[in-house]
Amino acid sequence: MSETASSFDLVVIGSGPGGYVCAIKAAQLGLKVAVVEKRSTFGGTCLNIGCIPSKALLHASEMYAEAHHSFADLGIKVAPELDLPTMLGHKDKTVKANVDGVAFLFRKNKITPVTGMGRIAKAGEVEVTAEDGAKQTLRTKSIVIATGSAVAGIPGLDVPLDETTIVSSDNAIALQKVPATMIVVGGGVIGLELGSVWSRLGARVTVVEYLDKVLGPMDGEVSTQFQKILVKQGFHFKLGAKVTNIERTGAGAAVTFEPAKGGEAETLEAEVVLVATGRKPFTAGLGLEEAGVAMDRAGRVEIDAHYRTNVEGIYAIGDVVKGPMLAHKAEDEGIALAEQLAGQAGHVNYGVIPSVVYTSPEVASVGHTEEELKTKGVEYRVGKFPFTANGRGRAMLHTDGFVKFLTDAKTDRVLGVHILGHSAGDMIAEASVLMEFGGSAEDLARTCHAHPTLSEAVREAAFAAFAKPIHV
């Protein structure tokens, strides 16, 4: 083993959305930056096995489903045939383009990439061990922990993941054939997105969820309507169900669950079982305990309002700290921290971080849910508009869903916006900008929107919150 040393202003451990964005911004602001990444490619879970590949499959499978079920109504006669290897190839090409893009940005911004497992030896020093055992020490003024998250599993249950029959989200994007049946354990974002992929391609999907609703933290009305749409698409649901065992069987795997509020157990079998019960901070092997970095009970790195840990010169962002595990939240934290390290005033508004479920239709949300406002005792108004009354939605055969505004009853300030519908993930940006500037529903409603567009439904829902919509 050999050992070398180099010096930097900033060393970022992890090259996911939080890490690579932090590194690029810091380099743009004049800092000498290195990034440590244990994978051979950059981008972390998001670009390699998470956000990007899953969206490639979601889009491809949605096109396949539309060819089967919608094209005829548009006057297009086709007989679609699934070519799964080519679809998976599209996914892989998409991943490569994105990870190569990050490598290019590192070169462009003169960032030093270091491949290997990073470990904080002490404040100001990161030890990197390569695959061949070679070590090098990076000396630095500041260290950023941006190592993301890993599959969490089911609390209290030892799940025998073989990543072939009983799989995590890491490998549900790489099944080599469409299973006839699939059980998805977990009715959250990951489970419903990946379940949608395989359902569209022909699998009979059953979702087993501990809570009595899908998309737990989402607005209740949106969750209820979304589940009804998924049922029409062929999904089956077992809600309020506590999983007590998962095991291999001769034909696949079996999931045993019982009613969360008590009752008789039930066992279902499927060719593939996807365990999609969330993620946990990835901190293993980083040397945090030895370095004296404080952690909370959830295994997250404790930070203050400026992303500082209790050890001077060590910071943390993204999935390893408190807050929603979202790539764009990590990116914003990376930018804010880089600005702070460069002497500027970086800031993240945690009240305006959108969430999106990339199913068909999509689900998008920003700000408070109706349940949260009720719990807080806030007086609010509701404005809604359905896509069935939207001209563009009718023309595209995308009339499922609605837009929902929640506003302060006295000031009309927007407190939350929820969209269930085609392209909801793009349309939520309008609401996010409005809320970032403290806008009202009337502000948006009096802003001219192009016709015909799906975004007119957003405007109409804003009208409904303080007056009346025009087209219903």
Salt bridges, closest charged atoms under 4 A:
ASP9 OD1 - LYS141 NZ 3.37
GLU66 OE2 - HIS398 NE2 3.22
ASP92 OD1 - LYS91 NZ 3.13
ASP100 OD2 - LYS96 NZ 2.59
GLU125 OE2 - LYS122 NZ 3.99
GLU125 OE2 - ARG139 NE 3.55
GLU127 OE1 - LYS135 NZ 3.81
ASP162 OD2 - ARG248 NH1 2.73
GLU193 OE1 - LYS55 NZ 3.11
ASP219 OD2 - LYS404 NZ 2.93
GLU221 OE2 - LYS384 NZ 2.49
GLU221 OE1 - LYS404 NZ 2.86
GLU266 OE2 - LYS238 NZ 3.29
GLU271 OE2 - LYS177 NZ 2.26
ASP296 OD2 - ARG300 NE 2.78
ASP304 OD2 - ARG308 NE 2.71
GLU333 OE2 - LYS329 NZ 3.15
GLU370 OE1 - LYS404 NZ 2.58
GLU372 OE1 - HIS368 ND1 3.25
GLU430 OE2 - HIS449 NE2 2.42
GLU442 OE2 - ARG446 NE 2.71
GLU456 OE2 - HIS451 ND1 2.96
GLU460 OE2 - HIS471 ND1 2.43
